[in-house]
Amino acid sequence: MKADRQPTQIHTRPLRPALQEQRATVSRQCTGCQLCVKECQFLQKYGDPKQLSDAYSPDDNYHLSLPFECSLCGLCTAVCPENLDPVPMFLEMRRHAFESGAANYPEHRGLQNYEAKGTSQRFSWYALPEGCDTIFFPGCSLPGTRPQQTLKAFEVVQKQVPNAGIVLDCCTKPSHDLGKDDYFHAMFGEMKDFLLANGIKNVLVACPNCDKVFTQYGNEFNVSSIYQLLNNADLPATAAVSGVTTIHDPCVSRFSEPVQDSVRDLVQKTGLDIVETKHSRSTTLCCGEGGAVGCLAPDLAQSWTQKRNTEAAGLRTVTYCAGCAHFLGAHGPTNHILDLVFTPEDAVNNRAKVSKAPMTYLNRLSVKKILKKTVPAAVTRERTFTADASSSGGLLKKIALLALFVAAIVAVRSTGATEYLEEEKLRGLIEGYGVLAPLIYMALYCIAPTLFLPGLPLSIVGAVLFGPVWGVVYTLSSASVGACIAFLVSRYLARDWIEGKLKSPRWRHLDDQVEKHGWKMVAFTRLIPLFPFNLLNYAFGLTRVRFSHYALATLVFMLPGTVAFITFSSSLLDVLRGRISATFLIGLGLMVLVSLFPLIYRRYRNRRNQQPQPAQPSTPKAYSVKRSVQIKTLTFVLCAAIVGLGLWLSNHYFWAINAHVYTAEFHLLFLLKNLKAANLEMMVEYFTPMGISLSAFLLVLSAHFIQGFYLPLTEPILVSAQVNALGLPLGLLFSYLSLLLTGLVAFGLARFLLGDLRPVLRGKLHPPGKGKSRLLTIGLPLLAAVPWLPLPLMSVIAGALRVPLRTTALQMSCGLLLRVIFLTLLPTFFI
């Protein structure tokens, strides 16, 4: 804990009696031996359980948020020589924080919404056959990520227990771990009462978290794991596999030896050898997902994952928790035990079918639909009970806002008010106010962050009124000044009040990262919006970053996002009037590019954290011509549907696009006619007045597309025409880039359409190989360099032989450079 941290006092309710009892137990029994600290990432950061218990202050925001960084995994209990269990103390701290209203963190909303879907009428399903006293409870994650494995597991259950039923519902363990004690007991209690009322005595669970909940709070049931049943059942015959794997025991199962033994038996039956890691069974490590730590302290959660991956040393990991499989699978080869039981070959060759959101939700609905048809249930239900007292209707509000927005657009267009949305008229009106208009806009933008006013509407107004250039200048400068004002207010005027408002532990981690990285953290958060902009300005005021570094980093690294958004927003009036301008397309592209920053960062972080994997023997993947044709057919259908939808939208709503289509059609017909006739003089006259513009390059590119794909055997006059019309440097550049793009497009089409010919002709049942040979390395650039040969020839050969894209691009770049030089220096020799 930081020595200079000043406690932020808040008013909370009296301590829960259970929390007082747990604190007293920990303070009395903990000897401070530090064995748990050596093992636990959380305790290494904040101190041993006795220190945390003695220092705990229920009126301090810091201590109220601290237990949410504990994984509740129980590793401290497993290594404690005094058999002390601190987990109940940290759980009681969470419950006290929630009851005090200090734990409503927005970072937990995603997890709570996920749980709410699991208990909803749409996703829940109870199917109890006649005389049913045993149910299979697969949990939330397994039916979503592995629907087929879930159904196969239930088939085995039905063979062992013919009258077994199935329940698709959530045990509400997330709410339990977040401290929502009353909600958890209400939801789980209602489910338990229903099952008991219908004669259920035995519960087979697939999720270790569900196992923990039913075992701890469902004493009326005989709870066992599905993996114990599978280990003693006659499983479907599968091919034997070989290799070495590690076992990851979920932290909630660290003391469940029968389950651990059953899983290991199942793994060995497939033919795999098991290597136990340093931490396994009772001393297993948390995967990083436990206790919802990743929501508030992602770095701490990642440290658990990295430690587990380091111990795996690149070997495959098998686990029996779908959440652990997802979390660990991002950093190394990982399988759920059901992948290995039912599809071992696919599992060891990294081909097991595992779905991710949003497909997981569709899979859960699909499993429910299948069970409705196949399970002869005497008692069924979809759960309608909820103990959530929060206001409903959030979806209706969003739909209402969307409908209001659409109605406003329709009203503007139908009433003829679009004439008042002309950019020239609006900007002419603004220019009439001189410097007063931008000054008022900038003044409003400067005070908006300080007053927590949203900057989005102001940015849109600035973009529309001042255009993409001055809109960026005014918005960036005023937003930077506003951010600096909020920073100074937080640092010198309202520090205590701001600390009280920033309750989430993620703000404390921001302080830690600023201490480590300084202004780089400011730059990072401006490029990748991990925090709300207005709150972020105040939060940086609480850190030790220098004001000059903060101001400069804010100004520089807000530029990409500002340029993208202002450019996009400046063309919104055109969209309302049915026009799609070049500014809109450029802005849209920039918005997409900026939105990819978080994805690029996550991939970079995962790749950096991923452990090197040793080579493992694998069997070749079965190649199916039928499946390949199906994929290509589906792709063609989707493309045709998108094109058809675009034409329909343009004809009905964006009619102004048709004018651009007619203009483009005229240009294409002109190019086609003169390329056929090889009319060099006419082509020079055509390109000369265009000069340096995006439209000029697009027309040059279109000409090369026509010649490459439709008229490949006509004379190569385009390079000479562009050099004569645009000058030597620009003509060469336009020609080279357009030829390269044409060649790469031809390569992509050839690879997609012809890439399967090679294995089919050879009669091999494995995926097409990648064409790599000295002949191709030398021959392909030569094919691209010779002006007499059609450009797509090299691309078609490279695509059909499945030469890697990077190699093709490099070879094509070299060959086309020679082609352009030949056509420039010796035009009469080739024309």
N, C-alpha and C positions, 0 to 999 in steps of 0.2 A: 504494500500500500504506500502511496506517496506521502512523504512527510509533510509537504506543504499544502496538502488538500484541506480546504476550508469546508466544514460540514454545512450543508444546506438544510435548514430546519423547516420541516413541514408538519402539519397537524395530522395525526393518525389516531385511530381508535386504540383502546387498550390491547395489550398483548393477548393472544390466544393462550388459554391455559396449557394447551398441548405444547405450544412453543416454549413457554416458560419451563415446562418439565424437560423438554429435550435439551434446551440450553444448559440447564442445571446438570443433566446427565453427562453431556459432553464435557463441560467444564470440570466435572468431578473425576471422570474416568480417563480423559485424555492425558497422557504423560508427556506429550511433546517430544516423542522419540523420533519424529520426522520420517518414519518409514513410509507413511502415506504421502508425504510431501514429495519424496523422491520419485514416486510413481505417477502422481496426478498433475496434469498440466494446470488445472485450476488452482490447486493448493500451492503450487510453485509460484504462482503469480500473486496470491493474496495471503498466504500464511496457513498454518495448520488449523484444524478444527477448533481447538481450544482458543487460539488467538481470535478467530472469527467470532466465536460465541461470546467471548468476554468483551470484544470491541463493538458488538452489534448494538446499534441505536435505532429504535423503531421510528424515531422522528428525523432520521437522516436519509435523504434521498439516495445517497451513495449506498448505504447498507440495505435499503429496500430493493435496489436493483441487483445487488451483488449475487444473491442466490440463483438468479436466472442464468448465470454463467457456469453453474455447476451442472454436470451432465446427469446427476442422480444415478450414476452407473454402478456404484457400490464397490469400486476397486479399493477405496480406502478401507472398507469393511473387510475385504478379503485379506488384506495384508496387515491388519491391525493385530498386534500380539495380545491386546486386551479384549478382542472381540467387540470393539465399539463400532456402532453403526451410526455415522453422522448424517446419513441420507435423510432420515425422518426430520432432523432439525432443519436442513436446507429446504425440504418440502414444506414444512410449517412456516418458514420464513416467506416462501412464495405465497402461501395461502394468506398470511397476514398482509403482505403487500397488496394482494388482489382485493381483499376485503377493505383495505384502507383507500382504495381507488388510485393507488400509485403504480399499478402494474398493467394498465390498459395501453400497452405498447402497440403502436401501429404495425410494427414488424411482425407481430403475432397474428395479424388478421388473415393472412394467407393460410396459415395452418388451421385457424379456427374455421375459416370458410370451407376448407377441405373436409374437416370433421363434420361440419354441418351438412354437407352434401351426403356424407356417408349415412347419416341418421335421417335423411329426408325421405319423403314418400316416394320420390322418383327413383332413388337408388337403393332403397331397402327392399328386402323380400324375405318372407318367412314361409317355408314350405315344410309342413309336418305331415307325413303319411299316417294312415290309420295304425294305431298301436305304437307310434313313435315315442321312444324314450331316449334317443341319442341323436344329437345334431352335429353337423360339421360346420364350424365357424371359421371361414377362411380369412376374415378381416377385411380391411379396406384396400391395401396395396396389392396383394397377390392377385385378386381377380382383375385389377386394372392393368398391371404390368405383365401378367402371365395368365391370360384367360384359359388357354387350352390346358395348361398344366393344372389349373384349378379344377377344371371339369374332369380331367383324367384322375386326379386325386379323389374326387367325389365318387367316381365310378368304382375305384378300389374300395372305398368306404362302403358303398352299397353292396358289394360282393361279400364283405365281411359282416356287415350289419344290414340285412335286407330292408328293414323298415326305417333306416336312418333318414333324417331330414337335413335340411340345410338352411342356414340363416345368413343372409347378406345384410350386415349392419355394422356399425362402428361401436367399439367398446368404450369410446370417449376417453381413451388414455391421454390424448393431447390435453384435454381440459384438466384431467387429473394432475398432470405434470405442471401445468401452468398455474395451478393453485385455485382453480375454479371448483372448490370443494362441493358446494351446494349443488351446482349444476351437474357435476359428475355423478353424485349420488342419486340425483333425481332421474337422470337419463339411464344410468346403468340399473338403478333400482326398478324402473318401469319395465325394462327389457327382462330383467331377472324374474319379476313377478309374472309376466306373461308366460315365460317358459315354464316356470314352476306350475302355473295354473293349467298348463296343457300337458303335464306329465313328463317333462324333460328331466332326466336324471344324469345323463352323461353328455359331456361337451368335449368334442375333438377340435382342437385349435391348431391352426397353421402358423399364426403370427405369435412370436414370443411375447410381444406386448399384451396381446389378448390373453395369452397364457397367464401372464403375471396378474392381470386384472381379475380374471375369473378365479384364479387360485386364491387371491387375497380377499376379494369381496364377494365371491360366489361359493361360500363354504357348503351350500346346499347341493352343489353339483360334484360329480366325480369328473375332474378335469384331467385330460391327458393330451399328449401331442400327437398330431397326425403322423409324425415321423416314427413314433413308436409302433403305430399300427402298420405303417408301410414296411417297416423292418421285419415284421412277422407275417406279412401277407405275400400271396403269389402275385408278383408284379408282371406286367407285360414283358415279353422277351425283347431284349435290345442287344445290339452288337457290343462286344467287350471293347474297352478302350484301355490305353496305357498312358502312363505319365506320373507326375508328382504334383501334389497340391497341398496347400495349407488349409486349415479349418479356422474360420472366424466364428467364435461363439458370441452371439449377441449379449450385451452386458446384462440385460434383464434375465438371461438364462445362465448366469455364471455359477449358480448353485444347483442347477437342474441336471444332475449327473445322468439320470436315465435318458433324457433327451439327447445330451451330448454323446452318449455311447451309441444310441440308435443312429444318429446322423453319421457318425464315423463308420458304423457297420454298413450303412447304405453306400457311402463313398467307396469303401473297399470292395463291395460287391460289384461295382462297375469296372474294377480293374485298376483303379488309381491307388498309388501309394501316398500315404499321409506323412507330412513332415510337420511336427508340432512347433509352433513359434515360441519365443520366450514367454510371451503372455498368451495363455490359452486356458480354456476351462474356467476355473474359479478366479484366475487373475487376468482374464481377457480384457482387452482394451476397448473403449468405446470407439465406434466407427466415426464419431464426430456429430452424428445426428441426435444423439440422446439428449433428453431434456430440452429440446428446441434451442440449444445453445447457438446453433448456426444462425438463428434469426437475429440475435442481438450481438453476438461475438463471433463473426465468421472466421476471423483469424485464429481464435482459440479452437474452434471446431476443426479447422484445417490442420492444426498442430496435432490433434488426436489422429486424424487420417494419415498424416505424414508418418507419424510414429508407427502406426500399424503397417503401412506400406513398406517402411524400412525393414521391419522384422520379416515381412514376407519375402524380401530379397528378390522381387521380380517373379516369384512363383505364382501360379494360379491360386486364387482364394475361393473356397466354397463356404457359403454361409446359409443359414436357414431363416433369415429375416429379409424380407423384400426391401425394407428401408436400408439396411446395411449393404445389400447387394447394389442398390442404386448409388449410394454414397461412395462406396469403395470402388465401384465399377468405373467411375470417372478417372481413376488413377492407376488402374491395372486390371489384368484379366480376372474377372469375378463372375461366379455363377451362383444362382440359388440352387439348393439341393434338389428341388423338383426338376430343374433343367437337366441335372445329371441323372436323375432317376428315370425320366421318361424319354429324353433325347440326348443320350450321353455323347454321341458323335458330334452333334451340333454344338453341344456345350464346350467340349474340349477344343473345338476348332473356331470358337468365338462366333458361332452362327445361331445361337439360341435366340428365339424370337422374344424380345423384351420391348415392350411399348413404353413410350414416354408421353407426358401430357402434351396436347389434350386428348390423345388417343386413349389414355387410361380411362377417362370418363366414358367414352364410347364403348370400350371393352366391358366395363362394369354393367352398362345397360344391355350389352349383347349377352353377357352371361346370365343376367336376370331373365331376359327373353327366352333363352334356351331352357333354363330351369323351369320356367312357367309351363313350357310345352312338354317337358320330359319327366318331371317329378309328379307322380300321382298323389298329390297332397290332399289330405282331408281337412287340414287347417292351414289357411294362408292369411297373410296380412302384409300390407305396406304401412310402414310406421308413420303415424301422423302426430304423435305426441312430441312436444318440445318443451323444455324447461327454460328456454331462452326468453328473458323478459325484455330484450332489446326491441326497439321499434322495427317493424317490418316495412316493406314497401320500397326498399332501395331500388330494386329493378324497375318498379313502376315509375319512380321519380326519374330514372335515367331515360326510360322510354318516353316519358312526357317531355323532358328537355329536348330529346332528339326530334320528337314530333313537332315541338315548337320551332326548332331551328328549320326543319324542312318546310313548315307552314310559312315561316317568314320568307324563305327563298321563293316559294310559289307565289306568295302575295306580292312580292316585289316585281316578279316577272309578269304576273297576270294583270297588274294595275298599271303597267307601263312606267313604273318608277325607275326602271333601269336607266332612263336617260339622265337621272340625277347621280348615277354611279359612274359616269364617265371620269376617267382619271384626269384628263386634261381640265375638265371643269372644276373638279375638286382641288387640284393642285394650283389652278389659276386663282381660285378663291383664297387658298392659303397664301399664295405669293402676294396677294393684296394686303396682307397684314405685315409684310416685311419680316424683320427679325423677331417680331413679337410671337409669331406662331411657334417656331422652334424653341424659343426660350420658355414659353408656357409648357410645351410638351416635355422638355428636359427637366423643368422644375418639378412637374408632376412625377416624372420617372425617378427623380432623385429621392423624393420623400416616400415613394411607394414601398421600397424594401423596409424602411424604418417603421412604417405603420402596418406592415404585414399585408399590404394590398397586393393582389396578384398582378404580375407584370405582363401576363399573356395578352389581355385585352389592349393594354397600352402599346405593346409591341406591334400588334396587328394594325392599330390606328396609325402608328408612326410609319409603318411600311406602306400603307395605302396612301397616306397624305404626302409623304416625302420621297417615296420611291425606293428602289433597292440600294442606291448609293448613299444619299443623304440620310435615309432611314437607318442604315447601318451605323453611320457616323454619330447621329444623334442618340440612337438607342444604346450603342456600346459605351459612349462617353458618359451618358447620364446613369446607366445601370452601374457602371464602375464607381461613379461618385456616390450613388445611393448605397452600394455595398460598403464603401469606406465609411460613410456616416453611421451605418448600423454597426460596423466593427468598432468604431470609436465610442459609440453609446454603450455597447456591451462592455468594453474594457474599462471605461472611466466613470460612467454615470449609473448604470443599472446592472452591475455584475451579479449581485445577490438575487435579484428578481429573475434574471435570465437563467441562472443556474437552477432555480426552482422550476422553471418551465421545461428545461431540457432534461427530462427524466430518464430517457432511454440510455442504457449502457453504451450504445453505439456512439453517443457524443463523447463519452469518456474515452473510448478507443480512438476517436478522432484526435483527442489531445495527445494520446500516446504516440500516434503516428506522426503528428506534427513535431513532437520532440525528436523523433528518429530521423525524419526526412525534411523538416522545415518547409520551405516554400514549394517543394515538389508536391507536397500533399495538397496545397492550394491549387496548383496546376492540375493535379489529377482529378480533384472533385469538380473543377470547372469543366473539364473535358467529359467526364463521366458522371452524370448527375445521380450520385448515390443518396444525397440528402436534399430536402426541400431548399430552394435557393434562399429564401428570406431567413429561415432558421440557420442556414449555414453561415450567413454573414455574421449573425450574432455569436454563433458557436466559435468561430475563429477568433472573435474578440476575447474569449476566455482562455485561449491558448497563448503560447509564448512566441508565436511567429511575429517577426518584425513587421511593423506597419508598412514600411516601404516595400518589403518583399511581397506582402499580401496584396498591396495595391497594384504593383506591376504584374504579378502573376494573374490577378483577376482580369486586368485589362487585356493581356495578351491571350490568355487561354479561354476567355469567353468569346473570342473573335470567331472561331469556326462555327459554333452554334448560332451566334448572332447573324452571321452572313447567311447561313442556310435558312434560318427561320424568316428573316426579313425578306430575302429574295423570294421565298415561297409565298409569304403573306402579301407581298406587293402586287401579286397577280390575282388575288382572290376576287377582285371586282370583275376581271375578265371571265373567271369561271362562273360567277353569278349571271353573267350576261351570255353564257353559252360559248365562250371562246377559250381555246387552249393555246396560250401563247408560249413562245420560247422561254420567256422568263419563268413561267409556271413549271415547265419541264425541267429547267435547270435547277430551280428551287426545290422541286420534288426530289431530284437526284441527290442534291446536297443534303436534304433532310434524311434520306435513306442512308447516305454515307455516314452522317453524324450519328444516326441511331445505331449503326453497327459498331461504334466504339466500345460499348459495354460488352458485346459479344466477342469482339477481338480480344479485349482484356481478359475475359473469363477463359477463353481458349489458351491464351498465353499463360495465365496463371496455372491452369490445369496441366499444361504441357511441362511447365517448369517444375511442378510438384510431382509429376509422374515419375515413377522409378523405372530404370532400365529393365527390360524383360529379357531373360535368356531365351534362346531359340528352343522351341519345343517341337517334337515330331507331330506332324498332323497329316491327316488324309486329305487328298484333293477334294475340292468341293464338286459335287455332282453338277454337270452342266445340262440344262434343259433348253432345247430349241423352242419348245412350246411356250415355256415361261418367258423367254426372251421376246418372242413374237407378241405375246400378250401385253408385255410392258410397252413395247413400241406402239402397238395398236391403241392402248390406253393413252399414251402420250399424244398421238395424232388426234384422238377424239377430244382431249382436253384443249389442245391448241386450237382446233376448229371451233370448239365451244367458246373459247376466249375471244377469238376473232369475230365470231358471229355475235357475241354479246356486245363487243365494241362497236360493230356496225349498227346494231339495233339502238344502242345508247346514243350514238352520234346522229342517227336519223330522227330520233324522237326527242332528245333533250339537248344535244350539243350540235344543232344543225349547222352552226358556223364552221364546223370542222369540214363539212362537205366542200366548202369553197377551197380549202387547202388541198383536199383530195383531188379536185378537178385540176388545180394548178399543178400538182405533182404528176398527174396523169399526162398533162400536156408536155411537161419536161421529159418524162420517160419515153413518150412516143417520139419526140424530137431526137433524143439520144439513140433510140433504136434505129430510126431511119438512117441517120448519118453514120452510125457504126457499121451498118450493113453495106453502105455505099463507100466506106472508108474515106469520107469527105473531110480531109484534114483542115482545109481552109474554113469550112463552116464551123467545125468544132472550135477552132481558134477564136473566131468571131463570137461564138457562144460563150466561151469562158472568160474572155477579156474583160467585159464590164463588171464582172462579179467581184473582183478584187479579193481582199482577205476578209472572209466572213464564214460563219458556220454553215450558212446555206450553200456557199460555194463548195466547201469540203464535202457536204452531204451529196451534192450533185456529182462531184468527182467520184465519190464512193459508189453512187448509183451507177455511173457509167461503167466502172470496173466490174460491178456485180453483173450488169447486163452482158458485158463482153465475156466475163469468166464463165457464167452459168448458161447463157443463152446463145452467145455467138463466139464460142471458144476458138474457132478456126479463122476468124476475120483478122485483118492486118492490125498489128499493135500500134495504133496511131495516138492513143490517149496520152502517153508520156510526152511525146513531141508536142501535142496540142496544149498541154498544160504548161510546159516549159515556155512555149512561144507566147501563151496568153498571160501567164502570171509571173514570168521571170524565172531565171534559173534556180535560185534558192527555194522560193516558195513552190514552184512547179515540181521540183524534185521531192520536196517534203510531202506535198499533197499526194503525189504519185506513189511514193514509197509507202506511206501510211495506209492509203486506200488499197493498194495491192496486198499488203500484209493482212489487213482485216478481211479482205476477200478470201485470201488463202486460208486463214484460220477458220472462217465460217465453213468453207468447203471441207476442211479437215474434220470439223465437228459433225457435219452431216454424213460424211463418208464413214466416220467411226461409228456413228449411231446406226446407219443403214447396212453397212457392209462388214462391220466388225465381227459378225458371227460366221462369215463364210469360211474362214480358215479352219476352225475346229470341225465344222460340218463336213467339209470336203475331205478332211483327214480322218473323219470318223472317230474323233476322240471325244470322250465324255468328261472333259474337264474344261475349265474356263479358257478362253482364248489367251494365248501368251502375248507378251509385249515384244514387238519387233525390234531386235537389237542385233546388228551385225555391221561389219566394216563396209560391206557393199551398200547397205542403206545409209550409213553415215556419210559416205562419199557421193552416192548416187542421188539421193534426194535433193541436196543443195544444187547439184548440176541440173536436175530437172527444173528447178525453180529459176535457174539463172539463164537458161536458153530462151530467148524471146520467141523463137519459132514455135515452141511447145506451149500448149494451153496451160495456163496457171493451175487450174483445178487438177491437172494430171498428178502433180506431186502430192497434192493434198489428198486425193483419192487413194493413192498407193499407201501413204502414211496412215490414213485412217483405217483402211482395210487391214493393214498389218498391225494395227494397234500400237503404233509408235507413241511413246509418252508425249503428252502435250508440250511439256517444257522442251524436250528434245526437238520436236517438230517446229516449235516457234523459233528456236535458235537456228536450226538449219534453214528454215524458210527465210529468216531475216538476212542471213548471209547470202543466200542465193538470189533473193529479190534485189539486194543492193547491187549485185553484179548486173542483173537484168536492167535495172534503171540506168546504170552507167552505160551499158551497151547501147540502149535505145537513145540515150542523150548524145553520145559521142558519134554513133554510127547510125543515124536514123534512116538514111537512104538504103542502107544495107539490108534492113529488115522490113521496110515498107515498100 
